[in-house]
Amino acid sequence: MTGDRYTLRRAAHPACLADLHELVARAGVEHPEVSPTDFMLLEVAVIEVAGNVVKHARGTASVTFAFELRVLPDALDVRIEDDGTEFTGELAAQMPDEYDESGRGLPIARELLHEFTYERAGALNRWRLLRALCG
């Protein structure tokens, strides 16, 4: 593994989620030395975060979504950046009540990752998702 990069830049629209699925799947095929479980768990976390970006982009001016996955010798490292509205929630939020209809995505992502951070940098939201490799 040499730190291969997989990138995607799109409008934050539901169709970009299918593109993300395909990109992570391609990375998995091209890196058989990485456990499929690591790719699967990373993909769930990625889709949860990206789904929130898409959901909160609706009804606003065009929001651009940029995704980068780096396959490293010991980890899968993802950077997601968007120019949408600032995230004001808590990454450390607890899982909502079983009857709540939303609010599970970020707690799920947090549980699947070894590092999960968010920062607002100027007009950009920057998310980092890191999954250390099992094997």
Secondary structure by P-SEA (a helix, b strand, c coil): cccccccccccccaaaaaaaaaaaaaaaaacccccaaaaaaaaaaaaaaaaaaaaaaccccbbbbbbbbbbccccbbbbbbbcccccccccccccccccccccaaaaaaaaacccccccccccbbbbbbbbcccc
